[in-house]
């Protein structure tokens, strides 16, 4: 995602690092856009405390909040950066609408998330209802349009990680700190029999479908009407 910014003409004054995690990208964004202010937002206060201990040229502001209800005014940012966060939500559409709201007209959204082929090995071994649902990149593109973005560009790549054992795969997933956000997921304890069946069936590899996207915030209706009226006036001048 950072490499893709090299092909974009952008000089953002304010940047939102949405669901920043340990904020590796906040430092990179501050380095790339030296005259910008970065706001690092995460639902986890512990992650924001990690950010506080990191050294930056200048520290980004830290805000603890969720993506579906951003505590910022309309048009507050010129760039919203969302790296590997949307798949943590049961419905990413609400977050995309919030991204659109807080972006200034002609502001840019850069995102990455996981697609539906992610963790297909775990889904086969554990059962579909126990593994998070991931949205197709075409569906995310439709959500972007519905949220007010113009001409979203989507693409994807497949990555396969091989582990020494299925247990090593499970340990890696636990260490990531992420879990299923499915509303219909089983809530009770699985039990020893389930764990034994899972270990015997689980392949020692994991597929991740990485979805990338970027889109520009369209002008507001009022701004478009003002532009059209201005052009019309010039057309009628002698």
C-alpha positions as CSV (number, residue, x, y, z in Angstrom):
1,X,0.0,0.0,0.0
2,X,2.8,2.4,0.8
3,X,4.4,1.7,-2.6
4,X,1.1,2.5,-4.3
5,X,1.2,6.0,-2.8
6,X,4.2,6.7,-5.0
7,X,1.9,6.8,-8.0
8,X,-0.6,9.2,-6.4
9,X,-0.4,13.0,-6.6
10,X,-1.4,13.9,-3.0
11,X,-0.3,16.4,-0.4
12,X,-2.5,15.6,2.6
13,X,-2.7,18.0,5.5
14,X,-4.4,15.5,7.8
15,X,-4.2,11.7,7.6
16,X,-6.3,9.1,9.5
17,X,-4.6,5.8,10.3
18,X,-7.8,3.9,10.9
19,X,-7.4,0.8,13.2
20,X,-3.7,1.6,13.4
21,X,-2.6,-1.4,15.6
22,X,1.0,-1.0,16.6
23,X,1.2,1.9,14.1
24,X,4.0,0.8,11.8
25,X,2.3,2.7,9.0
26,X,1.9,5.9,11.1
27,X,5.6,6.3,11.2
28,X,5.9,5.6,7.4
29,X,3.1,8.1,6.6
30,X,4.7,10.8,8.7
31,X,8.0,10.2,6.9
32,X,6.4,10.3,3.5
33,X,4.2,13.4,4.1
34,X,6.4,15.5,6.4
35,X,4.0,18.5,6.5
36,X,1.0,16.4,7.5
37,X,-0.6,15.6,10.8
38,X,-1.4,11.9,11.4
39,X,-4.2,10.8,13.7
40,X,-3.8,7.2,14.9
41,X,-7.1,5.5,15.8
42,X,-7.6,2.1,17.3
43,X,-10.3,0.4,19.3
44,X,-7.6,-1.1,21.5
45,X,-6.2,1.2,24.2
46,X,-3.2,-1.3,24.6
47,X,-2.2,-0.7,21.0
48,X,-2.3,3.0,21.4
49,X,0.0,2.7,24.4
50,X,2.4,0.7,22.3
51,X,2.3,3.6,19.8
52,X,3.1,6.1,22.6
53,X,6.4,4.2,23.3
54,X,7.5,4.3,19.7
55,X,9.8,7.1,18.4
56,X,8.4,9.3,15.7
57,X,9.7,12.5,14.1
58,X,6.6,14.0,15.6
59,X,4.1,11.9,17.5
60,X,0.7,11.3,15.9
61,X,-2.4,12.2,17.9
62,X,-4.0,9.0,19.4
63,X,-7.7,8.4,19.5
64,X,-9.4,5.3,21.0
65,X,-12.6,4.6,19.0
66,X,-14.3,2.1,16.7
67,X,-14.4,2.4,12.9
68,X,-18.2,2.4,12.7
69,X,-18.5,5.6,14.8
70,X,-15.6,8.0,14.1
71,X,-15.4,10.9,16.6
72,X,-14.4,13.5,13.9
73,X,-16.3,16.1,12.0
74,X,-17.2,15.9,8.3
75,X,-14.4,16.5,5.9
76,X,-11.7,16.3,8.5
77,X,-9.1,14.3,6.6
78,X,-7.4,14.3,3.1
79,X,-6.3,10.7,3.4
80,X,-7.8,7.7,5.2
81,X,-5.5,4.7,5.6
82,X,-7.1,1.4,6.5
83,X,-4.6,-1.5,6.5
84,X,-5.9,-5.0,7.3
85,X,-8.8,-3.8,9.5
86,X,-12.1,-4.0,7.7
87,X,-12.3,-7.9,7.9
88,X,-12.4,-7.5,11.7
89,X,-15.9,-6.1,11.3
90,X,-19.1,-8.1,10.7
91,X,-20.3,-5.5,8.3
92,X,-17.6,-3.2,6.8
93,X,-20.1,-1.0,5.0
94,X,-20.8,1.1,8.1
95,X,-17.0,1.8,8.4
96,X,-16.8,2.8,4.8
97,X,-19.6,5.3,5.2
98,X,-17.8,6.8,8.1
99,X,-14.5,7.0,6.1
100,X,-16.5,8.8,3.3
101,X,-18.0,11.2,5.9
102,X,-14.7,12.2,7.5
103,X,-12.9,12.6,4.2
104,X,-12.8,16.0,2.5
105,X,-14.1,16.2,-1.1
106,X,-11.6,14.6,-3.5
107,X,-9.8,13.0,-0.5
108,X,-8.3,9.5,-0.9
109,X,-9.1,6.2,0.9
110,X,-6.4,3.5,0.8
111,X,-7.4,0.0,2.1
112,X,-6.5,-3.6,2.4
113,X,-8.5,-6.4,3.9
114,X,-8.9,-10.2,3.6
115,X,-11.0,-11.9,0.9
116,X,-13.2,-15.0,1.0
117,X,-10.5,-17.6,0.3
118,X,-8.7,-16.6,3.4
119,X,-8.3,-19.4,6.0
120,X,-10.1,-21.9,3.7
121,X,-8.1,-24.7,5.2
122,X,-9.3,-23.8,8.7
123,X,-12.9,-23.5,7.4
124,X,-12.8,-27.0,6.0
125,X,-11.4,-28.5,9.2
126,X,-13.4,-26.5,11.8
127,X,-16.6,-25.9,10.0
128,X,-17.8,-22.8,8.1
129,X,-19.7,-21.4,11.1
130,X,-16.6,-21.2,13.2
131,X,-14.5,-19.1,10.8
132,X,-15.1,-15.5,10.1
133,X,-16.8,-14.5,6.8
134,X,-14.6,-12.4,4.5
135,X,-16.1,-10.2,1.8
136,X,-15.4,-10.5,-1.9
137,X,-13.5,-7.6,-3.4
138,X,-16.4,-6.9,-5.8
139,X,-18.8,-6.6,-2.9
140,X,-16.4,-4.1,-1.2
141,X,-16.2,-2.1,-4.4
142,X,-20.0,-1.9,-4.4
143,X,-19.9,-0.8,-0.8
144,X,-17.5,1.9,-1.7
145,X,-19.8,3.3,-4.4
146,X,-22.7,3.1,-2.0
147,X,-20.7,5.1,0.6
148,X,-20.1,7.9,-1.9
149,X,-16.7,7.0,-3.4
150,X,-15.9,7.5,-7.0
151,X,-14.5,4.8,-9.4
152,X,-13.0,2.4,-6.8
153,X,-10.0,0.3,-8.0
154,X,-9.8,-3.2,-6.5
155,X,-7.3,-6.0,-6.9
156,X,-6.1,-9.0,-4.9
157,X,-3.3,-11.5,-4.4
158,X,-3.1,-14.9,-2.9
159,X,-0.5,-15.8,-0.2
160,X,0.0,-19.3,1.3
161,X,1.9,-19.8,4.6
162,X,3.3,-23.2,5.5
163,X,3.7,-24.2,9.1
164,X,5.5,-27.0,10.9
165,X,2.2,-28.3,12.2
166,X,-1.5,-27.4,12.5
167,X,-0.9,-26.4,16.1
168,X,1.7,-23.9,15.0
169,X,-0.9,-22.4,12.6
170,X,-3.4,-22.1,15.4
171,X,-0.8,-20.5,17.7
172,X,0.0,-18.0,15.0
173,X,-3.7,-17.1,14.6
174,X,-4.1,-16.6,18.4
175,X,-1.0,-14.4,18.5
176,X,-2.5,-12.2,15.8
177,X,-5.2,-11.1,18.4
178,X,-8.0,-11.4,15.8
179,X,-11.1,-13.6,16.1
180,X,-14.3,-14.2,14.3
181,X,-16.8,-11.3,14.4
182,X,-19.6,-13.4,13.0
183,X,-22.9,-12.7,14.7
184,X,-24.0,-16.4,14.3
185,X,-20.7,-17.9,15.6
186,X,-20.9,-20.6,18.3
187,X,-20.6,-19.0,21.7
188,X,-20.0,-22.0,23.9
189,X,-16.8,-24.0,24.6
190,X,-16.0,-26.4,21.8
191,X,-14.7,-29.3,24.1
192,X,-11.8,-31.7,23.8
193,X,-13.4,-33.9,21.1
194,X,-13.7,-30.9,18.8
195,X,-10.1,-29.8,19.4
196,X,-8.9,-33.4,18.7
197,X,-10.9,-33.6,15.4
198,X,-9.6,-30.1,14.4
199,X,-6.0,-31.0,15.0
200,X,-6.3,-34.2,13.0
201,X,-8.0,-32.5,10.1
202,X,-6.2,-29.2,9.9
203,X,-3.6,-28.8,7.2
204,X,-0.3,-27.2,8.2
205,X,-0.9,-24.3,5.9
206,X,-3.1,-21.2,5.6
207,X,-4.2,-19.3,2.6
208,X,-4.8,-15.5,2.7
209,X,-6.5,-13.6,0.0
210,X,-5.3,-10.0,0.3
211,X,-7.7,-7.5,-1.2
212,X,-6.5,-4.0,-2.0
213,X,-8.5,-1.0,-2.9
214,X,-8.4,2.8,-3.3
215,X,-11.1,5.3,-4.1
216,X,-11.5,9.0,-4.2
217,X,-14.2,10.8,-2.2
218,X,-16.6,12.4,-4.7
219,X,-17.6,16.1,-4.5
220,X,-20.7,16.8,-2.5
221,X,-23.9,17.4,-4.3
222,X,-23.8,21.1,-3.4
223,X,-20.2,21.4,-4.7
224,X,-21.1,19.7,-8.0
225,X,-24.2,22.0,-8.5
226,X,-22.0,25.0,-7.8
227,X,-19.4,23.8,-10.4
228,X,-22.2,23.2,-13.0
229,X,-23.7,26.7,-12.4
230,X,-20.3,28.3,-12.7
231,X,-19.6,26.5,-16.0
232,X,-23.1,27.5,-17.3
233,X,-22.4,31.2,-16.5
234,X,-19.2,31.1,-18.5
235,X,-20.9,29.5,-21.4
236,X,-23.5,32.3,-21.4
237,X,-20.9,35.1,-21.3
238,X,-20.4,37.0,-24.6
